Amino acid sequence: MAANILTTISALSMIKTIALLTSLIPCIFHFCAAQTSKCQQANGAGDVDWAILYKPPGEKAGKILVPAGEAWAPNPQNLENARDHSFAKALESVVGNHREKRVLILDVNAADSAAWIVHTVPGYPVPKVQYTFPASEYANGHLLICLTISESQIEPIAVALFVASPFIHYNDVPDAEVSTRPTLKKLLNGETPIHPPFSSKQTIKTQAGAPVSVQIFSKSGRSKYEIYQKIISKQLKKTIKVWSRRDKKLKTNCKIPGRHILLVSSPINVDGQASSLEKDVTNWLIPENGDIFCAVDKPYAISQKYEPAVAVCIQFANIFARFNTIAAKVDSCS
């Protein structure tokens, strides 16, 4: 997944916002202003704790999961439409400001809330124009994830992202907001980690009364770690099933008992909509048994050993179950 990380954060008494946008290499972050500060229902008509949209190749709307996540539902609008669907509403305040792949938005308002959005769509959203979705990307498979969080989660997110050495493209964060978050300050100042550790594990929670736990794994290029096996599988202590474009060097791996790397067979079926590795740019994984789903911003390829990488792992049984159904078939293991 050439992942995009979009974060929206809201608190206090005046409206200020940080929008953080990131591309793959180099990582690029934008910080800008916004007002919508929570994830949205499928039709964009109300706040929810989280939302996940999977758009298979050739589809214009895709399928969406919102709490309680018991089943996929058709996304009610094509993604190019500016109204009446979850991600158009969540991104409405980012449109007209700045553009890139990952966005972090701090909306300092009366309520302490935020929305962290992770997506795989390049050039989305487009700034200073009406919301739309790039027509050329309908041909590809994409994943969009939104997590409603509290303002207190900004700093641990910044800690995780700092390890990945992002380049800050734009920011208008007030000094008063930056001064209370030392790692965010380092990010905005363009600092990079020059001493170990060159990997990080941070845990945040969504804002619901029964919050969902989210682990963020990150590494720098200096670590030389292969993120799927050396970090994610090792931390989860589980065999994992990976959906990702892959090279000819990294293959299935059954050498470590209890920590196999299994590759999900192509094509897959997303609640009746087909996707294949040739057109699907997402990278995601689940354990063979468990309750976790992870989105990763680098493909299962040897090149990512030498690149920064980030994985966002959501611990929620119903999300796991939906992706476990998609990942029912795996390649034979060697």
N, C-alpha and C positions, 0 to 999 in steps of 0.2 A: 504494500500500500504506500504510494507516494503520499504519505499521510499529511493531513492538515490538522492543526490543532487550534481550535477557536475557543476562547474562554471569555465569558461575560460575567462581570462581577458588579454587584450593587450594594451600597451602604450609605449611612450618615445623612447629611442634610442638603447638600448641593449635588447637582448632577454633573459627574465627571466620569469619564470612561477610558479604559485601556483596551485597545484592540490589538491582539498579538497575532500576526500572520507569519507563517513559516513555509519556506519551500525546502526541498530536500537538501541539495548541496549548492551553495552553502545554506545553512538555516537562516531565514530572514524573519524578523519579528516587526510587526507594526503595532503601535499603541494609539488608539483613537477614542472617539466619544460615541456613546450609545445609551438607549433607555430601556429596551426590552432586556430583562435580566434573568429570565427563567426559561427553561425548556417548555415546549408547547404541545398540547394535544395534537392528534393527527390532523384536525381541521384548523389548528392555530387559534382555537377559541378559548383556551384556558391553560393554566400552568400545570406542569407535571414534573415529577422528580427526574425523569430521564426519557429519552426517545432515541430509537435506532432505526435508520432507514437504509435498506439494502436495495439498490437499483441495478438489476442485472443488465448485461449488454443489450442494447436495442430497445430497452424499455424506457419510457419517459416519466413514469410515476414511481414504479417500484413498490416494495412492501415495507410497512412500518410496524414497529413494536413500541407500545407505550405501556406503562404500568396497568395491570399486573403482568403483562407479557405472556399471557396464556396462549396466544396465537398471533401470527402475522395477520395484518389487515391491508387491503389495498390502500396505497397512499391516495388521498381523495383528489389530488390535482397533479398535473404534469409539473415537473420541477421548475420549468420556466415561468410558471404563473406566479404573480407577485402577491397573491392573497389566498387565504383559506387552506393553507397547509403548514405543517409544523415548522419546517426550517425557514420558509419565507418569513414567518412571523418572528422567529428567534433572531433572524439576521436583519430585520427591518431597519434597525438603527445603525448597523454597520454599513449598509448600502448608502452611498453618498459620502462616505468618508475615505476608506482605504481598501486596498485590494492585495491579497496574496493568498497563500495556501492555508496558513494557520493564523488564527486570530485570538487574541486575549483582550477582553473588554472589561474594564472596571467602571461600573456605573454607580457612582457614589450618590445614593438616594436614601430615603428614610428607611427602607427595608434592607436588611443584611442578606443579600442573595446574589447569585451569580449563575452563569451558564457556561460551561466549558464544552466547546464543540470541536470534535475531531472529525475531519473529513478528508477525502482523497481527490477532490476536484480541483485541478489547476485553474488559476484565473477566476476564482469564485470566492466571494461575491465581487462584482465589478463596482468600483467606487464612483460616487457622484453621478450615478444614473439610476434609473428605476431598476429594482430587483429583477434579475433574470438568471437563467442557467445556461452555460455555454452549449450551444446546439451541437458542437462537434463532440462533446463528451457523452451524448446519449448513446453513442456506439460502444462505450466502455462500461464495465461494471464498476460501481462506486458504492462507498459506505459513508454514511453520515451519522455521527453519534453526538448526542447532547446530554450533559449531566448538570443538573441544578445543584449548586454548591453554595456555601456561605463564604463571606469575605475572608474568614480566617484560613481558608484553604489556598489563598493566593501564594503565600510564601512557600509551602511545601511543593506546589507546582513549579514555582520558580527554581527551587533547589534542584528538582529533577531535570528541568530544561537547561539549567546552567551548565550541567555536565556535558550536554550536547553542543556546547560552544556556539550558540546562535549569534547571528549578526543582527543588530537592531537597526531596522530600516527607518522607523519613525516612532516617535512617542510624544505625547502631550500630557503625561501623568504629572499632576501637581506634586511639588516637592514634599508637601506635607504627607502625601500618601506614600511616596517612595521612602522617606526617611525612617518609617516604621518597619520596613521590609528590607533587611540588609542584602539578601540574595537578589531580590528584584532590582535593587539599586545597582548591584554588580552587572546584572543583565543589561540594564539601560545604559550603563557606562561603557558597555562593550568589553568588559573584562572576560577572560577565559581562564579555566582551571589549569594551572601549571604544575600543581603538585597532586599526588594521589590523595584520596581515591579517585579513580577515573570511571567509576560506575556508581549508581545511586539506586536506592529503593525507597520510595516515599509512599505513604498511605494517606488517602483523603477519604472523606465520606460525603455522600449526597446530603441534601438538606431535609429530607422527609423525616417525619417522626420516627419511622423505622428506617434508618438510613442504609444505603447500599455502600459497602466498602469497595474502594477502588485503589489498586496498587499501581504505581507508576515506576517502571524500570527504565533506566537510561544509562548510556555509556558514551564515552568520548572515543574518538578514533585512536587515541593513544593507548587505550586499554587492550586493543587487539583481541577483544572478546567477540565470539560469535554469539549474538544475542539470543538466538532461539535455544541453543543447548547450554551454553556456558552461563547464561543469566536466567532466562525464564524457566526452562525445565529444571534447572538446579534449584532455583528459589521455590518453585511450586512442588518440587520433589515428586514429580509425576511424569508419566508418559504423555506426550502432547501430540495432537493431530493438527497439522499445519495446512492451511490453504494459502498458497502464494505461488507466484511465478518463481521458477527455480532455475539454477544453472546446471551444468553437467558435473560440477564438482561436489556440491552438497547434495546428498541423497538421503533416502530413509536410513535410519541408524538404530540398530537394535543391540548395540554393544554394551550399553550400560543398563543392567537390570532395573526395571521400574522407572527408567528415564529414557525410553525410546523416543525417537523422532519419527512419526508416521506422517506421510504426505497424503492429503485428501485427494482422491482420484477425480480427474476432470472428465466429463462435465459434472456440475452439481445442479440441484434443483432447489430454488428458493420459493417454497410455497407455490409451486406450479410454474415458476418462471425459470428458464434455463440460463446457466452461466458457465463459461469455460475459461481456462487459463489464458487462452489467446487474446481475449478481450477484457478480462476482469483484472483491474489494477489493484484490487484490495489484497492486503496481507492480514490474516487473522488466524487464531488458533484457539483450541480448547483442550483441556486435559482429557485423557481417555475416560476417566471417571472423575466426577466432581461437580462444581457449580460455578466455574469461572469461564469468562470469555475475554480474550485479549485482542486488541487491534495493534498492529506493529507498523512502524513507518518505513521499514526496509524489507525488501524481498528476501526469500530464503536462498541467498547466494553468497559465495565466499567473499565477494567485494565488501559486504557490510562489516567484516571483521575490522576493516581499516577506516570505517566511517562512523560518525556519531549515529546513534539510533535511540528510539524511544518506543516503549510499549505501554499501553494503557489497558489494565486488566480489571474487569468488572466482575464482582462476586455476587451473582444473583442467579438462583436456580432456574428460573423460567427463561432467562436470556440464554444460559448454557443449553437448556433443553432444545430451544429453537435451532441453535447452531449445531448441536449434536445431531439433529435430524438431517441437516444439510450435509454434515460430514460423515454420513453413514458408511461410505465406502472409502477405503484407503489402499494405496499401492502396496504391493508385497514388500516385506521388510528384508533388508540384507544386513 
